[in-house]
């Protein structure tokens, strides 16, 4: 453990603070969000302020990269997994047409960045009054600023019976769950039968992904001559969000002999023993199933009192409304922005730069009309070679709700299919080196 990190890692400390009260008041921490970090670089001896980032996914890596570039803080990344795994572009692997190696990347170059330490541990709780993150081994890591990018969890209680069937019905919308879904798909492709898939009502992670997954599996059904069909239950009246509905519906028509698309059908219960689903349209039996459940922010958000389903944040800073020392980014935050990898990475970079600005004691720039939030770039694969490009620009004016503007390919193309892989490899390099 480095000396810089040792200064901020504790087991038990009265009031959780190494800062004298007099110094806290001088730095403005008790004043307000805009000035809370001003001048704190000299608080603990000669050590730099300590920024903790929870989650080594798209958002967390964006924040670490930005903070390391600025070199104004000691940075601790808390991430339990040995390697990074990309959910974007995973549809090809899940459908049996891609390699897992394409999605896996080392954290080695991130760990080599100046001022960065990684703890292979899992954050269990946040004690805001002490400004400490509690890890699964009982260790405590103190922070001056905390960036939360913990991702999502499934709302299992929304579907009675699912908790008992969890192992048999992997969802595959979190990293390292894809192998289990791939095994489920391979059984279907080998045995045939009825494969039930679903999409919940938004918001959820990567809205086009359930439709993409269904089409990529259907492509394999056709290629392999499988005697089976996919029944796709959409809780929405059409693919969501609305700007992608017509291009996705058009792409689904190419698989009409394999995919039975059923809009406005909601899941109500699952009986894994009988392989039966209760839905708003009646009972449906299945041989295989990949059910995408409603989602919410990771439990850390609720444990820390930062929001209920999603974290409540101030825009455009993504600072938690409940705590000026905490920023929440990625899929856990509750803004109207799409829950996608590109958006999360952009949010992470923006937050890293904002924290660095505050650490340098620089005044916030005066608002000048419309502000643009991090860009959203998404690709919905419709086959191994073709995709639909979706770009989302989010703008806001102080005091008004954000506005989203979509640019969507009217139909799939090989050009977008190639561009999707170029984008993925480029952003993986930007995140992981």
N, C-alpha and C positions, 0 to 999 in steps of 0.2 A: 504494500500500500504506500502511495507517495505521501510526502510530508503535507502537501496541500490538501489531499483528501483526508488525512488523519485528523486535521484540524476540525473537520466538519462531521466526522463519524463518531457517534457517542453510544454508550450503553444506557446511561441514566444520568440526567443532568437537571438540577433543580430549575424549574421554570423553562427548561429547554433552551436557555439562551446563554451564549458566551459574551453577549453585548451588554455593557453597562447601560442602565436606563438613561443616564445623561447622554450617552452617545446615540442611542436610538432616537431620542428627541431631536438631536442635532441633525441627524441625517434626513429627517422628514418622514420617517416610517409611520408616524402617528398622524401625519397631516392629510394625505390623500393619495389616490392612485397615481397621479402624474409625477409625484416627486419621491415616491417611496424608496427608490434605490440611490438617489442622488448622493454622491460623496461617500458611499459605503465601502469603497475599495481599501480604505485605511483602517477598517474597524478591527479586524483580527490580526494584530501585528502587521507584518508586511504581506500577508497572504491576500490573494485575490478573493472577491466575493465568490460564493459557491452557488452554482446553478445545477439543479438536479432535473434530469429528464427521465420520465417514466415511460418506457415503451420504445423499443428499437425498430419500429415499423416506419412507414412512410413519413408520418408527421414528426416523430421523434428524431429521425435521422436528418430531416430538414432543419430542425432546431439545433442539433449538435453541429452540423456543418456550418451554419451561420455563426454560431457562438465561437466555434474554434477559429474561424476566419478572423473574427474581430479581436480575439486574444485579450479579452477584458475580464475573464472569469475562469475559475476552475470548474470543470464540467464533469459530472458523474452521470453516466447512462446506466439505467437499471433495466436490464433485459435478460430474462432467464434462458432463452434459447441459444444454442451454440451457433446457429447460423440464421440468416435472414431467409424467409421464404415469401415469395411474391404471390399474393392472391390475384392481382391483375395478370392476365395472360394464362391463368391456370386452367381455364376451360378446355384448352387443347389437351392438356395432360389428363384431366378428369374424364374426357370423352375417349381416351385411349389412343390419341393421335399425336401426343407430345411427350417430351421427356421431363422427368422431375428435375434433372440436373439443370435445365434451363432456368428453373425458378429459384434455385438455392444459391446463396452467395455468402461469402465470408465477411465477418465483421473486422477482420484483421487491420485493414487500412483505416477504418474508423477509429479503432483503438490506438492507432499510431498518430492520430492528429494531436497537435500541441494542446496541452491542458486537459486532455480527455482521459478519463478512466471508465472502464465498464465493470459493473458488478453483475455477475451471473446469478441473479436472485430474483425473486418475485415480490413485488410490492403488495403487502397485505392490508395496510391501513395508512392513513394520513392523519397526523395529529397537528391540526392547524395552529392551536394555541402555542405549541412548542416548535413549530416549523420543522417537523421531522417526518420522514417517511419510514414506516416500520416494515422491515423485510420478513420473509417467511422463516428465517432462522432466528428472529428476535433482534437482529441488529437494527440500529437506528441510524439514519443518515439525515443530518441537518441541512437545511437549505436557506439561502437568502431569497432565491426565486425558484419556483417549481413549475416545470412544464409537464403537463399530463397529456399523454397520447396513448391511452391504454386500450383503445379499440372498443369492441362491442361484446355483448353477450346475448344469448337467445332468451326470449320470453317464454320459457317452457310452460309456465303456468297458463299461457293463453291457449294451449292445446291439451286438454285432459288426455292422459294416457301416454303422452310423449316421454315424460321423465322415466317411466318404466321401460320404454322402448329405445332409449337414447343410443345404446350401443348398436342396435340393429338399423337405426335410421340416422346415419351421420348427415349433418347439414352441409358442412364443407364451405362455410363462408368466413372461416378463420384459418390462419396459417397452420400447417401441419395436420389439418383434418382432411386434406384432399386425397391422401392415400386410401382412406377408408371409403370415400365416395367412389374413387376409381375402382376399387375392388367390387363395390356394388354394381357399377356400370358393366364391368367385365362379366359378372355373373349374368346380367341381363343379356348381354350380347352373345353369351354362350348358350343360354337356356331359352331365350325368347320370353314371351308372355306379356303381361301388362306392367309398364313402368309408370307410376304416377309421380308427377313433379308438380311443384307449386310456386307461386309468387305471392308474398303478403302485401298488405297495403303499406305505402310508404309512411314515414321514412325508414329506409333500411340501406345496408351497405351495397353499393354498386347496383343501382336499379336495373340496368340492362342484363345483368349477369344470369338470372334464372332463364331468361329467354335464350341467351347465347348458349348456355349449357344444354338446353333442350335441342337446339338446332345442331350443335356439334355432335351430340349423341345420335340424333336422327340421321346425320350424314354417315355415321359408322353403321347404323342399321341397314341403310341402303347399300353401302359398299360391301358389307359382309353377308347380305342376303338373310338377315335375321328375321325369323317369324315372330314378330312382336310389334307392339305399338306403344307410343307414349301418350298418356292422358295428362294434359297440362291444365291444372286448376289455377286460374288467376282470380285473386280476390278483388281485382280492379275491373272496371268495365272495358279496359283496353290496356295494352302495355304502357308502363309508366316510366318516366314522366311523359306528359301528353305530347311534347314535341317529337318524341321518338316513336309514337304509337303507329303511325302509318308506315314508316320504313320497316319497323319490326314485323307488323302484320303482313306486309308485302313479302318479306323474307320467309315468314312462316308458311306462306302459301306454297313455296317450293317443296315443302315437306308435308303437304296435306295428306298424303297416303300413309304417313307414319305418325304425325302429331295430331292428336285430337284436342284442339285448343278450346277451352271452356271458360269464358269470362264470367265475372260476377258470381264465382263459386268460392265460398269461404270454408276453410277447415274448421270442424267443431270438436272432433275427438278422434283418437286413433286406438285401435285394438290390434297390437302387434301379433298377439297369439292367433287371431283369426285372419290377420292381414286384411283388415277392414278399416275404412275411413268413414266417419260420419261427416257429412258436408251439408251446406245449406241447400244442396240439390238432391239430398238423399244419400244412402249408403253406397260406397264404391269399394269393391274388392281389388286387391293388387297382388302382384307377384314380387315386385321390387318397388322401392319408393325413395325419392329424394325430396323431402319436404323442407322448404325454406320458411322458417318461423319469423314472426315479428321480432324486432331487435330493440335493444336499448343500450345506453352507455354501460361500460364496465362498472361493476359494483363499487369500485373506488369512488366514483362520482357521488353516489348516494351516501356511502359511509362518511365521506368528508363534508357532507351537507352542501354540495355544489349544484344540486339539481335533482330532479326525479328521474324521468325517463332519459333526458339528455342534460348535459351541463349547461347552465345558464351563463352566457358570456356577453361581454360588452363588445360591440363592433365599432371600429375595425381592428381593435387590439387583441381580441380573443382572451381578454383578461376575465377571470371568473367574477361574476357579480358579487359573490359572497366573500371574496378574499383577494385583496390587491396583490398578494405575493404569488398568486397561482394563475397560470394560463392553461386553457384547455383547447386542444387542437385535434384535428383528424375526425374520425367518425364519432367520437364521444361528445363533441360539442354540439350545441343545439341551434346553430344558425340555419337559415334556409339553404345554405350551399350544399351541393351534392356531396354525398359521402363516398368519395372516390380517392384513389391513391394520389393522383396529380394534385388535387385540391389540398389533401393533407400535407403533402410535401411543401407546397407553396405556403400554407398556413404556418408550418414549422419554420421555414426560412424567415417569414415576416415577423414571427414572434421572437426568434433569435435576434434579429436586427433591432427589434423594439427594446428588448431587454438590454442589449449592448448600448443603445442610445441612452437609456436611463442610467446605466452604470457609469457612463461617461459624464453624467450630469447635464446632458444637453436638453434644452427645452423642446417640448413637443411641437412639431410644425403646425402652424395655424391652418385650420381646415379651409380648403379652397373649393367649395362646391362639391361636385360629385367625386367620390372616392371609389377606386376599383379594388375589389377583394381578389385573392388569389384565383388564377385562371383554372378552369376545369377542362381537361382533355380526356376523352374516353373513347374506347373502341369496342364495339359489339361485334364479335366474330359471328358470321352466319354460316361459314364453312371453314375448312382448314386454310383456304386461300383467300377468302373474301371477308370483308368487314364493313361496318357502318361507323363512320367517324362522327363523334358528338363533341362539340365544343360549347362550353358554358362560360359566359362572362357575367360576373356579379358586380353590380354597382350600388352605391348607397349615398344618400345625402343625410347629413346629421339631422336626427329627429324623425327620419322616415324609414320605413321598412326597406330592406334590400330588394333590388330588382334583378331578375335573372333573364338573360338573353341567350337563347340556344341557336346554334348553327349545326344542322344535322344533314348528313348525306341523304338524298332522297331514296337511294337504293344501295345495296351492297356493291363493292367493287374490289377488284384485285389490287388496285392502287392503294386503297385504304387498308387492305389486308397486309400488304408489305410495309406500309407506313406504321402500322400498329407495332410490328416487331422492331422497327428502327427506333420508334419512340421508347419502347420498353427497355431496349438495351442501352439507349442513351441516358434514361433517367436512373436506371440501376447503377450506371457508372457515376452519375452525379451524386447519388446517395452513398454508395459503398466504395467508390474509387476503382 
